[in-house]
């Protein structure tokens, strides 16, 4: 771990971890137990995940009864049979997974695990995209786990930040108060009082949380919609390129691919999402409710094209601003921030202690090196 707080600030974070720390983990503890059965879970995107139901076993201080099997390929690679004795360990000391089968004690008449062909929740035949290992249920509008999963994603802290857990969503769904994310904004606190275990205070807290979510910025709203392959970072890129939802909804796949870090797979997914009338109807309702579907005036006022078409690599530590702040400046001024130097790099924004390998590559490719004062002068 880097001890200096100023260096930590300069090194910054990815969307998942700090760049200034690394964790070394011990070899995971293993346990041998019996595979009782395999069940299947359906996620918000329709992805079907097989789950192993195990004879209870102690592992790393907890009792393990279930383990993810990930996909059909993993099941086939393990050559799983019901009643097999299997080795289980916790990935990252948290998530149980089956790593191997003890075939020497296998029952010769045991049944081989075959991946299902229809959705376990709604009975729809499953589909599998070319080049992917995951099976999907295509019945996105009528499959209950997908509907509830999309709502659960919509309310999460990094999305709309509505104080509403899976149990509450399940309760509201079963009571037919909600069947999509837009229905949340029609729920009244009096409706909640008709349900079990709801008091006036908790009902009003939920309604206040829903109302407060109307101020959540556009990029988080786009992430909250749960478009496949559109995570937090991709949502920010799309919002910067298409400052309101109408521009994004009318964008072609070719226009989307022109956006930095947007490839064919993401572009096709976005176009497919907005070509679905059910999705556009929900967005129309959310608009009517006052949910933010455009960049704020403050953000738009800061946007310029001073760095349009320029790719800039940041290296070293800085005095005036952190690396993350400089990245934001590059993007808001129309430039692209890259992590590595190539022939397409236009400038290197260099601070103190620039990496020697980057310096050597910059000199080799004759990429101009500028300091932070020169950069700030460029964007005024």
Secondary structure, DSSP 8 states (H G I E B T S, - for coil): ----HHHHHHH-B-SSSBTT---------EEEEEEEEEEEEE-TT-EEEEEEEEEEEEETTEEEEEEE--SHHHHHHHT-BTT-EEEEEEETTTEEEEEEE-GGG--TT--B----SB-TTT--BEEE-TT---EEE--TTT-HHHHHHHHHHHTSTTTT-----HHHHHHHHHTTS-SSGGGGGG--HHHHHTSTT--HHHHHHHHHHHHHGGGS-HHHHHHHTT-TT--HHHHHHHHHHSSBHHHHHT--HHHHHTSTT--HHHHHHHHHHHT-HHHHHHHHHHHHHT---B--HHHHHH---TTTT-EEEEESB-SSS-HHHHHHHHHHTT-EEESS--TT--EEEE-BT--HHHHHHHHHHT-EEE-HHHHHHHH-
